[in-house]
Amino acid sequence: MRVTLNTLRKNQRYHHLHSPHYKEYYVPPVYLSRKLSIYFTFLFLNIGLSPNIISYVNFFVIGIIPFILISGNLFIGGILIIIVQLLDCCDGEMARVSGSTLYGQFLDSMGADLFYALVPSSMGIYLYKY
């Protein structure tokens, strides 16, 4: 299936983000990832990747972040956190275009749960160590 950027822009659900009442939009990593994700989504869809593949890559990156943060590489850990946010936006946009499945929804929520369990706790371990 050939997807164009115009198709992706029509399917984006971020038009409400420009409302002054939507506070999450003003967090720099969220703003950056939502602006850039459409181009990565375009690339991923046109090379034939599925949203579930992107979720699996996201799990892998989430699994690496605690080791990076605990070892003291905070800059690299921060970059990886932005990559996780970017991939999360991409798999949601891909699912809206190619069709969402219950398994994909489960993977997406599991990725968020895994992120919120591992990343803050690894930051706490880093702070305790140093």
C-alpha positions in Angstrom: 0.0 0.0 0.0 1.5 3.3 -1.1 0.9 6.1 1.5 1.4 9.8 0.8 2.2 12.5 3.3 -1.2 14.1 2.6 -2.9 10.9 3.6 -1.0 10.8 6.9 -1.7 14.5 7.6 -5.5 13.8 7.1 -5.3 11.0 9.6 -3.4 12.8 12.2 -5.3 13.4 15.4 -3.1 16.2 16.6 -5.1 19.2 15.4 -6.6 19.7 18.9 -3.0 20.0 20.3 -2.8 23.6 19.2 -5.5 24.5 21.7 -4.1 26.5 24.6 -5.9 24.1 27.0 -3.8 21.1 25.9 -0.8 21.3 28.2 1.1 18.2 27.0 1.7 19.8 23.7 4.1 22.3 25.3 6.5 19.6 26.6 9.4 19.8 24.2 10.0 16.1 23.5 6.2 15.6 22.9 6.1 18.6 20.6 9.2 17.5 18.7 8.1 13.9 18.3 4.7 14.8 17.1 6.1 17.1 14.5 8.7 14.6 13.2 6.8 11.4 13.5 4.8 11.9 10.3 8.0 11.6 8.2 9.2 8.4 10.0 5.6 7.0 9.6 5.8 7.7 5.9 9.1 5.9 5.6 8.0 2.9 7.8 4.8 2.4 5.9 6.3 2.7 2.5 9.0 0.1 3.2 6.3 -2.3 4.4 6.7 -2.3 8.2 3.7 -2.9 10.4 2.8 -1.0 13.5 3.5 -4.1 15.6 7.1 -4.2 14.3 7.6 -0.6 15.5 6.1 -1.6 18.9 8.7 -4.4 19.2 11.5 -2.0 18.3 10.1 0.3 20.9 10.2 -2.5 23.5 13.8 -3.1 22.7 14.7 0.5 23.1 12.7 0.7 26.4 14.7 -2.3 27.6 18.0 -0.6 26.9 17.2 2.7 28.6 17.5 1.5 32.2 21.0 0.1 31.6 22.1 3.4 29.9 20.6 5.6 32.7 21.9 3.5 35.6 25.4 3.5 34.0 25.4 7.3 34.1 24.9 8.1 30.4 22.1 10.6 30.9 22.5 12.3 27.6 22.2 9.1 25.6 19.3 8.0 27.9 17.5 11.2 27.1 18.0 10.8 23.4 16.6 7.2 23.7 13.6 8.5 25.6 12.8 10.9 22.8 13.2 8.0 20.3 10.7 6.0 22.3 8.2 8.9 22.2 8.8 9.2 18.4 8.3 5.5 17.8 5.1 5.6 20.0 3.7 8.3 17.8 4.7 6.5 14.7 3.0 3.2 15.6 -0.2 5.0 16.5 -0.2 6.9 13.2 0.6 3.7 11.3 -2.3 1.9 13.0 -4.7 4.7 12.1 -3.7 4.4 8.4 -3.3 0.6 8.1 -6.0 -0.5 10.6 -5.8 -1.0 14.3 -5.9 -4.5 15.9 -6.6 -5.5 19.5 -3.2 -7.1 19.7 -1.6 -3.8 18.5 -3.6 -1.9 21.1 -2.3 -4.3 23.7 1.3 -3.9 22.6 1.0 -0.1 22.6 -0.4 0.0 26.2 2.1 -2.6 27.3 4.9 -0.5 25.9 3.7 2.6 27.8 3.4 0.5 31.0 6.9 -0.9 30.6 8.2 2.6 29.9 6.6 4.1 33.0 7.8 1.2 35.2 11.4 1.0 34.0 12.5 4.6 33.2 11.6 6.4 36.4 12.8 3.5 38.6 16.1 3.5 36.7 16.5 7.2 37.2 15.9 6.7 40.9 18.6 4.0 41.0 21.0 6.4 39.2 20.2 9.1 41.8 20.7 6.7 44.7 24.0 5.5 43.3 25.5 8.9 42.6 
